[in-house]
Amino acid sequence: MLGRDGALAGSATWRWRKTSEGWSQSYELDLSGRQDRGEVIMAADLLPINSWRELSGTRFETTYSADSVTIKTTAPDGKVTTRELKCPADGVDNDQSLQLQRALPMAEGYATRYTDVIPTSGMTAPVKFSVVGTEEVTAPAGTFPAWRVVMDFGSGQHDGWYAQEAPHLMIKYRNRASGAEFHLRSWQPATGQAAQGDQATPVVVAPAADSVPPLNVPFLIAAVLVQYPLMLIFPVLLGWWIRRRYGVSWGIFGAGALTFVASQVAHLPLNWALGLLGGGRGVALWSLTLMALVAGLSAGVCEEGARWIILRFFLKRARGWREALQFGAGHGAVEAIIFGALALLSLVSMLAARTLDLAAFGLPGAPAEQARAAVAAYWATPWYMSAMAGLERVFAITFHIAMAVLVMRAVVRNRIGYLLAAIAAHAALDFVAVWGAQRLGVIWVEVSVAVIALAALWLIIKLKETPSAEAEPLPAAGPAPTAADLAPRTLSAEELARRADASRYE
């Protein structure tokens, strides 16, 4: 094992053996004096049956069944806690995944997905495994023609190199977030057979104080100058501009903001019931395409449905294209501000975590290691990811305004087709986001969202009305008006309301 600086940081050993049940994989890791060891028992199809792991004095014992994953944690002081998760149909134990991948039928263009069950945190993570090319890789164990693969966890990616020839050894592995790497030193086909590769005993570096991840200055600059202004300031400025340019009150802006909050009251429980939240059940176990489609429809129905209900039954005097602009701006603004506040809170906590002793906060052992890895991953984020996060909110607000214009037409013209079009467009956007994150990568998803935002901007302009006073043609020449024609006429309240709606929206 090598650290980010390329210096020897420790050693790791894996052992596989055939059992009556199927297979057993045990491992030992020595990282700067920290001992980590465990074992995973698997069935013949390589799915986990049970596992145990001892890390920094804490023991994790995990049992897998068809329906559940039970994790028993024994702390150094003897305290025992138990946690149960829904077992994903494609779930594998985190400690077996790197070596388990050797059994995949790797080839040019090969890709698959599985769910990583992480006993130390009690969480699951979807993993997309892709073969991205071939390379000749040299390690202490020798030179091997290898498949280069990428493991995409959604929040980050790792790299691996597996020998093309049996037994498909893992030659090299890189954790992009921490910078740590594994390099194959030697391997032994079976007990009693000669080991192949470098047999020199590695020299493990002495335990050292926890290293502080370097401050990612470009990332920080992009966050302060681009991301946070676009998330926290731009939405309010947009509402102010619409107020100043079109005279639409801040009350409509606030109503749009409350509509987003109200939509989530239905959206979040619905996603939980469907299995989109919580993981390892329901729709989450479907194919990526179907899961993304359901996720998109869930968002479209809840958010556009909430827009229609508020405009139809509560904002009866807010009628028109201009009001739709402010209503949609408020809807998108509160979403952007919530995300921006969370991002800013993460930045503050990650700045503090760079220098804090995590053990002093009750995070010894495995939890502390996970926290350090999270800090390292945060500061390893490319600078452009921060800028794209801000631009994404601009795209999203543009889209929300366009959908508000469509829903406003559905209400004013009493045509359900406009509402259905808004739901379909919203579902399509979220489908691209969910499906593209796994198939296209973050950058191409943002490019796709930008294209959709441009289409939304075109729609906003296309549906803009011309005030009736400017649009109405002059009356045709005819007989001179009589006294009766010129007499004042009183209009009913219904007639006044009808004419007001028509002058604004027809």
VOGU-3710 file (C-alpha; in Angstrom, 3 decimals, decimal comma):
1> mlgrdgalag> 0,000/0,000/0,000  1,282/3,440/-1,000  0,153/6,805/0,289  -0,656/9,893/-1,765  3,028/10,857/-1,739  4,051/7,443/-3,112  5,726/6,378/0,144  5,104/2,908/1,562  2,167/3,158/3,962  1,420/-0,465/4,829
11> satwrwrkts> 0,603/-3,920/3,514  -2,520/-5,976/2,807  -3,073/-9,703/2,292  -6,096/-11,534/0,874  -6,694/-15,297/1,019  -9,344/-17,260/-0,845  -10,267/-20,871/-0,160  -12,989/-23,309/-1,183  -15,413/-24,377/1,572  -18,362/-26,726/1,851
21> egwsqsyeld> -20,698/-23,738/1,540  -18,893/-22,048/-1,317  -15,980/-19,702/-0,687  -14,204/-17,858/2,093  -12,170/-14,684/1,733  -10,067/-13,488/4,643  -7,817/-10,458/4,746  -5,353/-8,611/6,936  -4,256/-5,002/6,636  -1,479/-3,177/8,436
31> lsgrqdrgev> -1,584/0,569/7,807  0,982/2,534/9,805  0,521/0,263/12,797  -3,284/0,118/12,560  -4,528/-3,444/12,326  -7,589/-4,303/10,242  -8,682/-7,875/9,559  -11,796/-9,808/8,652  -13,447/-12,614/6,717  -16,423/-13,005/4,358
41> imaadllpin> -18,172/-16,364/3,920  -19,882/-16,729/0,535  -22,200/-19,162/-1,179  -21,195/-20,900/-4,400  -22,639/-17,971/-6,397  -20,293/-15,630/-4,424  -23,137/-13,788/-2,654  -22,281/-13,175/1,016  -23,627/-15,368/3,818  -21,908/-13,700/6,749
51> swrelsgtrf> -18,809/-11,668/7,561  -16,820/-10,266/10,421  -14,331/-7,433/10,680  -12,137/-6,107/13,480  -11,019/-2,525/13,077  -9,324/-0,431/15,768  -10,796/-2,537/18,553  -14,361/-2,598/17,184  -15,848/-5,839/15,847  -18,539/-5,931/13,160
61> ettysadsvt> -20,463/-9,182/12,574  -22,843/-9,228/9,612  -25,405/-11,850/8,611  -27,052/-11,852/5,190  -30,423/-13,388/4,369  -32,747/-13,124/1,397  -34,618/-10,214/2,970  -32,338/-8,509/5,463  -28,805/-7,666/6,544  -28,180/-7,788/10,299
71> ikttapdgkv> -25,105/-5,943/11,604  -23,939/-6,539/15,160  -21,323/-4,058/16,410  -19,256/-4,658/19,532  -17,382/-1,556/20,753  -14,025/-1,747/22,566  -15,851/-1,205/25,861  -18,068/-4,233/25,200  -21,218/-2,299/24,277  -23,235/-4,168/21,634
81> ttrelkcpad> -25,574/-2,565/19,122  -27,571/-4,209/16,330  -28,789/-2,720/13,090  -30,917/-4,272/10,349  -31,060/-3,254/6,697  -33,126/-4,391/3,745  -30,925/-6,768/1,746  -30,395/-5,617/-1,862  -30,857/-8,377/-4,426  -27,447/-7,489/-5,879
91> gvdndqslql> -25,765/-6,736/-2,538  -22,165/-7,712/-1,790  -20,114/-7,154/1,342  -17,798/-4,160/1,089  -14,820/-6,255/2,205  -15,251/-8,762/-0,618  -15,979/-6,397/-3,505  -12,447/-5,640/-4,760  -11,468/-9,288/-5,016  -14,945/-10,432/-6,016
101> qralpmaegy> -14,675/-8,283/-9,140  -12,025/-10,721/-10,414  -14,877/-13,131/-11,205  -16,666/-10,716/-13,544  -16,541/-11,545/-17,285  -14,476/-8,482/-18,152  -14,175/-7,508/-21,818  -14,050/-4,358/-23,947  -17,086/-2,208/-23,119  -18,271/-4,480/-20,307
111> atrytdvipt> -20,314/-2,775/-17,581  -22,451/-3,939/-14,680  -23,915/-2,666/-11,415  -24,104/-3,958/-7,854  -24,876/-2,611/-4,386  -22,060/-2,329/-1,847  -23,146/-3,116/1,726  -20,861/-1,315/4,196  -21,165/-2,892/7,674  -18,964/-0,288/9,393
121> sgmtapvkfs> -21,400/2,509/8,529  -24,624/0,524/8,103  -25,137/2,030/4,662  -25,461/0,788/1,087  -23,968/2,335/-2,034  -24,776/1,589/-5,688  -21,637/0,874/-7,730  -21,288/1,031/-11,485  -18,397/-1,153/-12,680  -17,056/-0,411/-16,184
131> vvgteevtap> -14,150/-1,710/-18,250  -12,655/1,416/-19,840  -9,670/-0,064/-21,683  -6,594/-2,261/-21,584  -3,108/-1,496/-20,284  0,139/-3,307/-19,640  0,748/-2,783/-15,937  4,007/-3,376/-14,079  3,960/-4,058/-10,338  6,443/-5,764/-7,988
141> agtfpawrvv> 4,725/-9,065/-8,869  5,571/-8,619/-12,571  4,174/-7,158/-15,787  0,640/-8,083/-16,808  -1,762/-7,283/-19,672  -4,669/-5,889/-17,674  -8,203/-4,587/-17,933  -8,497/-1,065/-16,625  -11,795/-0,548/-14,795  -13,612/2,302/-13,089
151> mdfgsgqhdg> -15,846/1,912/-10,058  -18,337/4,794/-9,924  -20,069/5,360/-6,582  -21,992/8,430/-7,727  -20,106/10,698/-5,329  -16,684/9,589/-6,590  -14,725/7,106/-8,656  -11,926/4,599/-8,027  -9,662/2,839/-10,546  -8,593/-0,794/-10,780
161> wyaqeaphlm> -6,387/-2,944/-12,987  -7,143/-6,675/-13,248  -5,021/-9,239/-15,101  -6,616/-10,487/-18,314  -5,353/-14,014/-17,709  -6,644/-16,332/-14,980  -6,747/-16,057/-12,006  -7,402/-12,394/-12,971  -5,341/-10,924/-10,168  -5,908/-7,387/-8,954
171> ikyrnrasga> -2,632/-5,828/-10,068  -3,292/-2,280/-8,969  -6,008/-0,237/-7,309  -6,316/3,506/-6,746  -8,599/5,391/-4,368  -8,943/8,758/-6,118  -10,187/10,544/-3,016  -7,395/9,575/-0,618  -4,705/8,999/-3,246  -3,864/5,596/-1,712
181> efhlrswqpa> -2,890/2,738/-4,034  -2,480/-1,034/-3,832  0,266/-2,651/-5,919  0,464/-6,441/-6,186  3,699/-7,588/-4,538  3,332/-11,367/-4,812  0,753/-14,111/-5,107  0,547/-17,806/-4,330  -1,723/-20,144/-6,363  -2,345/-22,449/-3,387
191> tgqaaqgdqa> -1,015/-23,392/-0,003  2,286/-25,244/-0,386  2,955/-23,876/-3,874  5,694/-21,407/-4,615  4,801/-17,738/-4,351  5,362/-15,597/-7,424  6,604/-12,030/-7,425  8,633/-9,957/-4,984  9,160/-11,947/-1,796  10,946/-9,201/0,123
201> tpvvvapaad> 9,221/-8,316/3,345  7,803/-4,793/3,007  8,964/-2,188/5,463  5,941/-0,548/7,014  6,342/3,063/7,995  6,020/3,930/11,650  2,739/5,287/12,934  2,453/8,996/12,303  0,111/11,747/13,212  -2,987/12,013/11,060
211> svpplnvpfl> -2,121/13,869/7,891  -4,112/16,980/7,061  -5,506/16,951/3,511  -4,184/19,881/1,492  -6,508/22,830/1,029  -7,971/22,733/-2,465  -7,577/26,438/-3,295  -9,107/26,343/-6,842  -12,133/24,472/-5,458  -12,494/27,008/-2,654
221> iaavlvqypl> -12,243/29,984/-5,038  -14,837/28,485/-7,395  -17,173/27,867/-4,455  -16,892/31,408/-3,081  -16,993/33,265/-6,406  -19,354/31,069/-8,438  -21,261/28,395/-6,534  -22,522/30,269/-3,470  -23,449/33,532/-5,259  -25,441/31,573/-7,859
231> mlifpvllgw> -27,169/29,483/-5,192  -27,802/32,079/-2,498  -27,803/35,537/-4,138  -28,878/35,060/-7,760  -32,354/33,626/-6,921  -33,227/36,666/-4,784  -31,869/39,098/-7,375  -33,993/37,390/-10,029  -37,131/37,857/-7,925  -36,197/41,518/-7,378
241> wirrrygvsw> -35,700/42,043/-11,130  -39,080/40,498/-11,984  -40,685/42,686/-9,307  -39,042/45,801/-10,701  -39,523/44,945/-14,408  -43,072/43,594/-14,371  -44,489/44,842/-11,081  -45,310/41,380/-9,734  -45,349/41,329/-5,928  -42,996/39,460/-3,647
251> gifgagaltf> -46,067/37,632/-2,370  -46,209/35,612/-5,609  -42,481/34,829/-5,198  -43,123/33,625/-1,645  -46,101/31,547/-2,777  -43,853/29,792/-5,306  -41,301/29,091/-2,580  -43,954/27,628/-0,261  -45,254/25,512/-3,134  -41,877/23,798/-3,443
261> vasqvahlpl> -41,882/23,031/0,287  -45,452/21,734/0,079  -44,579/19,514/-2,876  -41,822/17,836/-0,856  -44,311/16,949/1,886  -45,770/14,510/-0,640  -42,667/13,840/-2,730  -40,330/12,575/0,002  -42,779/10,080/1,598  -43,734/8,866/-1,882
271> nwalgllggg> -40,093/8,233/-2,752  -39,643/6,366/0,522  -42,682/4,200/-0,164  -41,409/3,431/-3,671  -37,949/2,477/-2,349  -36,169/5,403/-4,013  -35,134/6,551/-0,533  -33,751/4,121/2,010  -32,190/1,874/-0,638  -32,163/-1,857/-1,153
281> rgvalwsltl> -35,890/-2,321/-1,803  -38,727/-1,602/-4,167  -37,963/0,481/-7,235  -34,297/0,743/-6,188  -33,888/-2,897/-7,217  -35,318/-2,357/-10,695  -33,203/-1,720/-13,765  -31,580/1,712/-13,913  -33,819/2,834/-16,788  -37,068/1,953/-15,001
291> malvaglsag> -35,830/3,339/-11,691  -34,895/6,657/-13,338  -38,269/6,801/-15,082  -40,182/6,259/-11,831  -37,996/8,843/-10,047  -38,727/11,369/-12,791  -42,477/10,766/-12,732  -42,507/11,023/-8,940  -40,899/14,461/-9,088  -43,040/15,615/-12,011
301> vceegarwii> -46,368/14,602/-10,502  -45,612/16,012/-7,046  -44,061/19,345/-8,050  -46,243/20,192/-11,048  -49,320/18,890/-9,247  -48,547/21,181/-6,301  -48,105/24,119/-8,697  -51,494/23,443/-10,283  -53,315/23,093/-6,943  -51,890/26,356/-5,549
311> lrfflkrarg> -52,587/28,344/-8,700  -56,030/26,838/-9,243  -57,463/27,062/-5,736  -55,382/29,530/-3,700  -53,913/32,197/-5,993  -57,031/33,011/-7,980  -55,923/36,580/-8,632  -52,434/35,605/-9,811  -53,177/35,114/-13,464  -50,833/35,737/-16,349
321> wrealqfgag> -47,406/35,179/-17,868  -45,746/37,751/-15,614  -47,150/36,194/-12,465  -45,981/32,777/-13,701  -42,418/34,154/-13,967  -42,390/35,258/-10,344  -44,166/32,128/-9,129  -41,654/29,838/-10,883  -38,726/31,976/-9,713  -39,823/31,545/-6,098
331> hgaveaiifg> -40,209/27,789/-6,547  -36,699/27,416/-7,959  -35,195/29,953/-5,569  -36,050/28,154/-2,353  -34,646/24,902/-3,772  -31,399/26,659/-4,746  -31,092/28,403/-1,381  -31,631/25,143/0,541  -28,930/23,395/-1,491  -26,659/26,418/-1,194
341> alallslvsm> -27,033/26,581/2,583  -26,228/22,871/2,871  -23,183/23,282/0,619  -21,968/26,239/2,668  -22,443/24,268/5,891  -20,405/21,399/4,387  -17,612/23,806/3,485  -17,464/25,223/7,003  -17,461/21,742/8,575  -14,781/20,472/6,181
351> laartldlaa> -12,574/23,497/6,874  -12,861/22,766/10,586  -12,379/18,989/10,167  -9,003/19,489/8,449  -7,373/20,290/11,771  -9,662/18,758/14,410  -8,875/15,601/16,355  -11,850/13,419/15,407  -11,258/11,074/18,336  -11,897/14,014/20,668
361> fglpgapaeq> -15,443/14,167/19,297  -16,237/10,560/20,126  -15,172/9,185/16,745  -12,478/6,606/17,484  -11,551/3,699/15,269  -13,598/2,928/12,180  -15,938/5,958/12,341  -12,916/8,252/12,600  -11,306/6,594/9,578  -14,515/7,049/7,594
371> araavaaywa> -14,689/10,699/8,608  -11,076/11,270/7,552  -11,770/9,606/4,218  -14,796/11,871/3,733  -12,686/14,949/4,454  -9,980/13,797/2,034  -12,585/13,087/-0,659  -14,147/16,531/-0,201  -10,846/18,376/-0,662  -9,952/16,176/-3,639
381> tpwymsamag> -13,047/17,374/-5,543  -12,110/19,074/-8,847  -12,706/22,844/-8,831  -15,091/22,724/-11,769  -17,516/20,543/-9,814  -18,169/23,474/-7,497  -18,776/25,859/-10,394  -21,093/23,369/-12,100  -23,132/23,016/-8,907  -23,877/26,745/-9,031
391> lervfaitfh> -24,676/26,763/-12,745  -26,967/23,775/-12,267  -29,162/25,888/-9,966  -29,433/28,583/-12,656  -30,519/25,921/-15,143  -33,014/24,515/-12,624  -34,583/27,922/-11,907  -34,996/28,540/-15,635  -36,725/25,195/-15,945  -39,026/25,881/-12,976
401> iamavlvmra> -40,122/29,193/-14,506  -40,947/27,481/-17,810  -42,989/24,837/-16,013  -44,828/27,527/-14,044  -45,772/29,202/-17,339  -47,153/25,901/-18,649  -49,126/25,197/-15,476  -50,458/28,761/-15,450  -51,844/28,173/-18,950  -53,400/24,918/-17,777
411> vvrnrigyll> -55,225/26,855/-15,046  -56,237/29,953/-17,014  -57,270/28,167/-20,201  -58,630/25,143/-18,325  -56,629/22,775/-20,525  -55,180/19,754/-18,774  -52,787/19,168/-21,665  -50,512/21,959/-20,468  -50,288/20,336/-17,022  -49,521/16,932/-18,535
421> aaiaahaald> -46,823/18,545/-20,695  -45,229/20,079/-17,588  -45,288/16,725/-15,762  -43,734/14,960/-18,762  -41,006/17,600/-19,147  -40,178/17,463/-15,431  -40,047/13,662/-15,531  -37,718/13,819/-18,542  -35,327/16,207/-16,772  -35,101/14,054/-13,656
431> fvavwgaqrl> -34,751/10,914/-15,774  -31,693/12,438/-17,467  -30,233/13,370/-14,075  -30,714/9,927/-12,490  -29,943/7,767/-15,516  -27,132/9,989/-16,771  -25,333/10,014/-13,425  -24,719/6,282/-13,881  -24,336/6,100/-17,648  -22,928/9,445/-18,780
441> gviwvevsva> -21,032/10,915/-15,841  -21,511/14,226/-14,049  -20,151/16,503/-16,777  -22,380/15,134/-19,537  -25,382/15,266/-17,234  -24,742/18,970/-16,659  -24,350/19,533/-20,403  -27,697/17,804/-20,957  -29,355/19,902/-18,244  -27,923/23,060/-19,835
451> vialaalwli> -29,496/22,114/-23,182  -32,845/21,484/-21,469  -32,565/24,876/-19,717  -32,020/26,608/-23,085  -35,136/24,878/-24,418  -37,011/26,057/-21,293  -35,847/29,644/-21,900  -37,109/29,448/-25,481  -40,464/28,210/-24,188  -40,731/31,099/-21,719
461> iklketpsae> -40,141/33,635/-24,481  -42,391/31,803/-26,927  -45,349/31,833/-24,527  -45,015/35,491/-23,600  -48,270/37,389/-24,116  -48,718/40,814/-25,616  -50,964/43,057/-23,460  -54,441/43,197/-24,993  -54,419/46,976/-25,045  -51,527/46,850/-27,483
471> aeplpaagpa> -52,743/43,811/-29,370  -56,400/44,627/-29,966  -57,077/45,866/-33,543  -58,869/49,149/-34,145  -62,632/48,773/-34,695  -63,798/48,655/-38,317  -65,497/51,720/-39,782  -69,262/51,665/-39,324  -72,269/53,804/-38,479  -71,815/56,572/-35,976
481> ptaadlaprt> -72,625/55,533/-32,406  -76,013/56,495/-30,984  -76,699/58,014/-27,597  -77,682/54,583/-26,293  -74,350/53,176/-27,423  -72,479/55,887/-25,544  -74,435/55,472/-22,315  -72,415/53,976/-19,399  -72,967/50,272/-18,777  -72,397/48,381/-15,508
491> lsaeelarra> -70,529/45,076/-15,790  -71,052/42,174/-13,445  -68,212/40,887/-11,236  -68,077/37,692/-13,294  -67,745/39,666/-16,521  -64,980/41,836/-15,056  -63,052/38,751/-13,900  -63,494/37,065/-17,272  -62,226/40,093/-19,135  -59,284/40,485/-16,785
501> dasrye> -58,212/36,867/-17,378  -58,644/37,223/-21,110  -56,666/40,463/-21,299  -53,790/38,871/-19,437  -53,570/35,471/-20,992  -55,458/35,109/-24,266
//
